[in-house]
Amino acid sequence: MGVKFGPAGQAGNYPGRSSVEYPGWLASQGLDAFEYQCGKGVNVGEETAWAVGVAAREHGIQLSLHAPYFINLANPDPVSLKKTTNYVLAACQVADWMGAVRVTVHTGALMKRTRREALDIALISLREVIRACDGEGYGHITLCPETMGKINQLGDLDEVLELCRLDERLLPCIDFGHLYARSLGELEGEEATRRILDRVEEKLGADRASRFHSHFSKIAFTPGGGEKCHLTFDQEDFGPDPVPLMRELARRGWSPTVICESAGTQARDAQEMQTLYRRFLKGPGEKEREGV
């Protein structure tokens, strides 16, 4: 199957405005994935969602959807849990209309709790969210808890993997830029990339590991907080570099979905990752020998 590549949201170089026409434009750029953004709220109607889904299927674009950013699985307050559950259900409804196969979900904030306390709360909350999704007929949609970029957020790699062990249908959304930012630049490069992917396989098994969901972009960070802002591949002050991940995915023969979240250049940068990946699939060549 191979890796699928595409952008999060509408790229800055998209010449149109219509979300219905966007899948066709992505296909014309050689991409095959798209993550529809509902981060600020689920505000898309059924007719539009259906039309986007039809266009995506016509053009061979695999759809995923990002649930609202303000989801907080680590808040034990019953009112907050009800809101979180409803946000996920609303996202799943739109995903179902579209035929999107995955919904990315934020994990939440520590809220002055220890990481273990926050994770234990999130495990209970996510179990309730899964139960609600099953009850509403959305059990076929894969929820993807996301690794987060700020240090005071729940969602380092091990925390996300523990959440995913709740149910075999869950897949991690591994945001390599977030992991880079929350580790203050430590988690990047060949060795770190291998460790990350090995850890996913160790905790979730070879099958789920090979199909993980992913976000990728360069991200600026601050020493005290982690993630500051998303960048473009042209900016060189911060990482991570996409080359190690593309090389390692080709070497392993895995087939994740890689969604690029670069700031405005997400389609172009997704194409760059796709080109790197395909080059590494073909084996050592002039560019690889030169250290690409």
C-alpha angles and dihedrals in degrees: 000000000000130000119313118219133196147127136274107240127336114331122230092244094053103119095207138054104216116107088203092060094043098085090056091051091049090052089051087057091053095252125133108191138058132182112210111217122231094153094127094044141308101276105148121113127228095251093053092044092052091048092050089050093050091049091048092052092046091054100038096249117152109219129213128168133217113224120219116298093228094071110124115187090175096065110097095194108119092223091052092048090051090052092047091049092050092049090054092045091051090050091049091050092056091043089053092051090050097042090240111166101205138039118200114217130193116229103216145235130304092234093202092309127122115262090250093051092049092048093050090053091047091052090056092045095048091050088055092047091052090049091051092048091051090048092054093048098257098117090116092064115091114229113212116199107208131226107238132223105217119081093225092056126091110243118085114151097269093046092053092047091051089052090050091054088069092081133009090228092066120096126190120245099217108199104195092190090054092049090049092050098045090048089050092241098316098111102070138089134055099303095044091048092052091048092051094050093042089053092052091051092046093053102035105024131248097286099053092038091056092054101045122144118239146191120200134186140123110267132195115222140191122223095240102042113021118221116051106163144332118261137189128257088251091066111087105185093086138027172161104194110219094213098084093051094047091048093048095047090052091048093050096042091229123159110211126151112249115201116191117220099182115150102266096326096074096124094046092046091047087055090051091054091047091052092050092048094050091048091054091047089060091057133239113346138157094286094047092048088054089057102258 
